Amino acid sequence: MRLLGRLLHFTLSVGLLFVVALPLANLAVLGGLAAGAAVVLGVAGVVLVGRASWVRVRTPDDVHGGTLAGRVAPAFVRRDRAWPQYFAAQVLLDARAVVQRVRLLTRGVWVAPYRWARAHGLKWWWPFYAPVLAAQAGVAVGVVAAVLGAGLVTGTVSAAAWLVGVPVVLLLRGLDAGWQAVFGARASCQHCHQLAAVPAYRCRGPHPPGDRLTGADLHRDLRPGRLGVLWRRCGCGALLPTTVLRAAFSRRLDACCPACTEALLPGAGVVTDVRMPVFGAASAGKTQLIMSALAGLEQAAKRVNVAVALPDEHSRQQHEVYARLMREGASPAKTEAAGPPVAVTLRLTKGPRVALVHLFDAAGENLVDREQNARLAYLDHARSLIYVLDPFSVRRVRDEFAAGAPEVFAAANPATYDPEDAYNATVQRLQEFGVPTGRRRLAFVVSKADLLEKMSAGPDDPAGVRTWLRENGLNNLVLTVERDFREVRYFLVSGRDAGPDGGFGPTNWILTREWSGLG
Amino acid sequence: MAEQGQGGMPPGHRAARLVLLGALLAAFAAGVVSPAADGFTRGAWEQAGQVVAYFLAPLRERATPVPPPTPSPTPTSPKPKPKPTKSRAG
């Protein structure tokens, strides 16, 4: 009887399978395919509309922590705390979130009906499970196809974004670099004297005080890249421009030195930066030369309608002291060997062209000392240098005139260090630090011309300085100088003269080469 | 890495997500509509081709070179000179 019942059930089941279940299964497959595609589209919609709380978001803190792919140049230390560009990171997280959620749902589609059937003891109704299986298979195939399709679309859109973004990034970076190369623009720090092509920028957005202390508000590499092509979004929410050219004029950013994070002068990195380190032996007349150069530049600028300004407080104070000494005809105090190098900066504006002119002075003792001058970083970054030679320290002049004109020698306060050694100490230091002096220019200044004239011991005219040096036993120095530097010009200078015969001559020559002359 | 919705995201991300969603919907719509659109598009192209061919036909006929007359195998006798006819007007 029992066997008969089972046979009957089997016969009925097979009949149901062929008559009812298989036609239903056909429909279920089609429905499953559509449902699978709809599930993927729905989940993608939820993620992309922003309603999904399970999506991981690449935040500025993650970026700052180093989770964003790509190399960071050592100069920029690490990634800035800013939102990454969507197609640089977040798109992958979104895609992964969609796939994970869809996989969970598909798994549910497979597991839930089976558990339900087992829980309700429906094993005798197995023919009706065939449409369910067909629907499950349809959903799985639909999901896989839709995920592949969505991946293809996402990949295409991302590739298009990268194809447009990368050339724009390169173009903008090239514009920055081209501008700096053409106009000789760099960011010079007044405090540590380091030079940077890309200044760091402090965001003025609503940062908590902790960010200011830890430097989380600092953007060290504001160039276009993975954190934004035309704009970037700071971690505080402020929208910032990306290129150095635009950042220089942004009210939301303050330029800082990347090395010491002190504030830079306005326009740093965009306006022409002319650095003029003055070197030579102690008491050669370096400070006096700078004093007369400042006075001469100001006078000449007025004549040719170039606006002159002192952009920082330190330069203003230093200029005040120098101007007073020049008016009184007094000599400056000896530059302190224990103190830091003195830098005076002028901002010259000639129509749309702006230049920051830095004159660097350091104690002669430090310049000739190989250990001390290693710290003078400003020497490395100048395209032009000024070497000051005290003619009263030249042995032949001393031998010939010291006895006959002791009062002139007393007034000259001659440098005691050998001029050739003074030159070599600094230039060899430059070469040891990898500075290509062969690509630099040098203004060779013979100082104290007014005192030299009293003894009729100097060259007859400035053009004869080179010959005068050779005739007075400095032939080797002349040869060395002309071998070491690409371009050398000789000047005879009186530090008491605020006119063209003073420090204006060599400084204006350098200005003419690097920016624009003042007549 | 935080888990959050779109609330804390910058507008640029929201815009990019909407672009991506638009592209997905467009691709989906194209997939659904394409069988019907294919026939319509193909018909439109065929009609356009026929119109162009219609306008090009006279040009093609004019450009077809006329074949040179083939010489007859037997020599032809010279034609008799036509006699001058008198004009009625005199």
Interface residues (C-beta under 8 A of the other chain):
Chain A: A37 L41 A44 G45 V47 L48 V49 G50 R51 A52 S53 W54 V55 R56 V57 R58 T59 D62 T67 W83 Q85 Y86 F87 Q90 V91 D94 G149 A150 V153 T154 T156 V157 A161 G228 W231 R233 G237
Chain B: M1 A2 E3 Q4 G5 Q6 G7 G8 M9 P10 G12 H13 R14 A16 R17 L18 V19 L20 L21 A23 L24 L25 A27 F28 G31
